[in-house]
Amino acid sequence: MDLPIPGQPVRGSKSGQPIMALFDLLGRSWAMGIIWNLHQRPCTFRELQQICESISPTTLNKRLKELKQAFLIERSLEGYTLTSQGEELFLLLQPLGKWSRKWAENFKEKEDE
């Protein structure tokens, strides 16, 4: 599967609306996990592999390539790091993480019934 590009057909959108292209990219295995972990600090390939536990080297290589092509991460002397756009995206995702924990409580309450 190619890099989702705004304006071109992507999963869920024949017109390639920018938000749909972004969701296509972020919905790929480990894409958000890589972004989430790189927000904490730059990481080498090996460090990302350890942090992301079950990720295969092939998948990690593919995601890093896609995220670089999407201008969300870059290589630095310390390893992979978020670009300014990647940082901005993380800051937008962070409240969703908080919201999702509240949302998850609904399911816990349902189990307790």
N, C-alpha and C positions, 0 to 999 in steps of 0.2 A: 504494500500500500504506500502510495506517495505522500509527501508532506501536504497536509491540507492548506490550501492557499485561498484567502478571501477572494471572492469573485469567480471562483471555479467550483464546480460541483464537489460536495463533500458529503459524508454520511449525514443524512437528515435534511439536506438542503440542496436542491438542484441548482439554485442560484448562487450558492456559496456565500451566504450572508456572513459577515465577519464573525459574529458571535458563534455561528454554527461551525465555522472553520476552527475557531478556538476550542469549542467543546469537543470537536473531533480529535484535535491534538491532545487535549488534556484527558480525554477518555481512553487513551491508549495505555496499555499496561505500563505501570511505573512512571509515567510522565509526571504526574502530580507528586508522587513520592520523591522523585529526583529534585523537583523544584522546592518542595518542602524542606528537604534535607540540606540543599545548598543555601537556603536562607540562613541557616545557622552558621555556616562557615564554608570556605572553599574545600573541595575534596578531590583527591586523586581518583582515578578509575577504581583502583583496588579498595580504597576507603568507601566509595559509593557501593561497590559490590558487597562489602561487609554490612553496611548500614541497611541496604535494601534486601538483605538476607537471601531470599529465594530467586533473585534475578539472575538470569543466565548471562554470560558475557556477551552473547550475540544480541540479546534484547537490550542490554545496557548500551552497547555500542550503537545500536539503531536509534534508541531514544536520545542519546547524547547528540548524535548527528542531526536528528530532527529538531531538537530543541535549539541547537546552534543555528540551523538554517532558519528557524523561526525567530531568531534574535532574542531568545530568552536566556541563553547561557553562553559563556565563552570560556576559552582556555586562558589561564593566567599562569604565572610562575608557581603558584601554590596549588594548581589543579584547576578543576572546573569551578566556575563561579557564576552567579546570576548577573545578567546585564542590568542596566537601570530599568529597562522594561520588564525584565524578569522579577526584579524587586517590587516594582509597582504592581505586577500581577499577584505576587505573593501577598502583598498588603490588602489587595482586594479579596483574595481567597481566605485570608485569616478569619474575618468575621463569619464566613460560611462554616469554617471549622467549629467555631463557638456555637453557631446556630445548630449545626448538625448534632452536637452533643445534647442539646436540649431536645431536639427532635427524637433522638435515640431513646430518651427517657420514656416517650410514649410507648415504645415497644416493651420496655422493662415493666412498666405499669400494667400492660396487657398480659404479660406473663404471670404477674402476681395475682391476677383476678381468678 
